[in-house]
């Protein structure tokens, strides 16, 4: 198994929303805000290459929304999904599977493109199976008022209409060396890939812990639908991860791609930060 980092660009979100009840005087030292109280976040995805599969985990915000929508999120940087795939030696047509941790727009927007020839929305990965799970799919297609603005139907419904939608039934093995863990504090049945590669266990953190700054247990996003459950899920995961020497891969940390963990008298904390490629 070979793993590739796929950088799709940077965007900005409100620092207070991203850090929940933690005061700005504390989180601003870790993730400094601009004059509008916005912090920069990555949209970092991963490509999993096996002997016969090429699995893209999440795919960023996409490019089909209008200028008004993008103006809210201050997209910046030179990275894009297309450029990162090309740098790894692949194109959209090579992808066999698109694994969606959850269906918030900054994780799945690249799933669907606007087909200018046919003047319709269509899957961006024509040869791929798209993977979600039934509980999360129902949650996203019948959204609550709190998350409705994050579940955009144009990112989601064309996947089902194309016939390319598939469901993962439960936690456990998805592919050899690729396991799935489910958590529900951030949103219902979010899936975390657990990858066994290079003698390491590497966990794609999605929005359970968006960044190194979210490792301390109380740092829970205001976006989470069940923050007390997030606290429990984080605490249990971090204890296990520190004990078993997991590597954490961060989707949204603008600076730190991966880290190892260490148990301290203040709880689990980052030990060392490094790029994914340094593991292999």
SULKA-V837245 format. One record per residue. N is the residue number from 1. RES is the residue in one small letter. OMEGA is omega in whole degrees, 0 to 359 (* if undefined). Layout:
N/RES/OMEGA
N/RES/OMEGA
This chain:
1/x/178
2/x/183
3/x/179
4/x/171
5/x/179
6/x/180
7/x/183
8/x/178
9/x/182
10/x/174
11/x/181
12/x/174
13/x/181
14/x/183
15/x/179
16/x/179
17/x/182
18/x/183
19/x/174
20/x/186
21/x/180
22/x/183
23/x/181
24/x/180
25/x/178
26/x/186
27/x/182
28/x/177
29/x/183
30/x/181
31/x/187
32/x/179
33/x/174
34/x/184
35/x/177
36/x/181
37/x/180
38/x/177
39/x/179
40/x/180
41/x/175
42/x/166
43/x/189
44/x/181
45/x/181
46/x/175
47/x/181
48/x/183
49/x/175
50/x/182
51/x/185
52/x/181
53/x/175
54/x/190
55/x/175
56/x/178
57/x/184
58/x/185
59/x/173
60/x/190
61/x/182
62/x/184
63/x/186
64/x/180
65/x/182
66/x/184
67/x/180
68/x/179
69/x/183
70/x/181
71/x/179
72/x/191
73/x/170
74/x/179
75/x/180
76/x/181
77/x/183
78/x/183
79/x/173
80/x/179
81/x/181
82/x/182
83/x/182
84/x/176
85/x/180
86/x/179
87/x/177
88/x/178
89/x/185
90/x/175
91/x/180
92/x/185
93/x/179
94/x/186
95/x/179
96/x/184
97/x/172
98/x/182
99/x/184
100/x/181
101/x/172
102/x/194
103/x/170
104/x/193
105/x/182
106/x/178
107/x/186
108/x/184
109/x/179
110/x/180
111/x/188
112/x/177
113/x/173
114/x/179
115/x/185
116/x/180
117/x/182
118/x/179
119/x/178
120/x/175
121/x/182
122/x/176
123/x/179
124/x/182
125/x/191
126/x/185
127/x/188
128/x/163
129/x/177
130/x/186
131/x/170
132/x/171
133/x/190
134/x/183
135/x/181
136/x/179
137/x/178
138/x/179
139/x/184
140/x/183
141/x/172
142/x/194
143/x/172
144/x/184
145/x/182
146/x/185
147/x/187
148/x/182
149/x/179
150/x/179
151/x/183
152/x/186
153/x/180
154/x/175
155/x/195
156/x/188
157/x/179
158/x/177
159/x/180
160/x/182
161/x/182
162/x/185
163/x/183
164/x/182
165/x/175
166/x/181
167/x/169
168/x/190
169/x/185
170/x/173
171/x/178
172/x/186
173/x/172
174/x/173
175/x/174
176/x/181
177/x/182
178/x/179
179/x/181
180/x/173
181/x/180
182/x/177
183/x/188
184/x/178
185/x/180
186/x/176
187/x/186
188/x/170
189/x/170
190/x/185
191/x/177
192/x/174
193/x/176
194/x/190
195/x/179
196/x/185
197/x/177
198/x/182
199/x/181
200/x/170
201/x/187
202/x/184
203/x/176
204/x/195
205/x/183
206/x/183
207/x/169
208/x/172
209/x/185
210/x/186
211/x/174
212/x/180
213/x/179
214/x/179
215/x/176
216/x/190
217/x/182
218/x/181
219/x/182
220/x/182
221/x/173
222/x/177
223/x/184
224/x/183
225/x/181
226/x/188
227/x/179
228/x/175
229/x/176
230/x/178
231/x/181
232/x/181
233/x/178
234/x/182
235/x/181
236/x/180
237/x/184
238/x/178
239/x/179
240/x/184
241/x/179
242/x/181
243/x/185
244/x/177
245/x/176
246/x/168
247/x/178
248/x/176
249/x/187
250/x/180
251/x/189
252/x/181
253/x/184
254/x/185
255/x/188
256/x/181
257/x/182
258/x/171
259/x/167
260/x/186
261/x/175
262/x/177
263/x/180
264/x/178
265/x/176
266/x/183
267/x/180
268/x/179
269/x/175
270/x/173
271/x/180
272/x/175
273/x/182
274/x/176
275/x/181
276/x/184
277/x/179
278/x/180
279/x/190
280/x/*
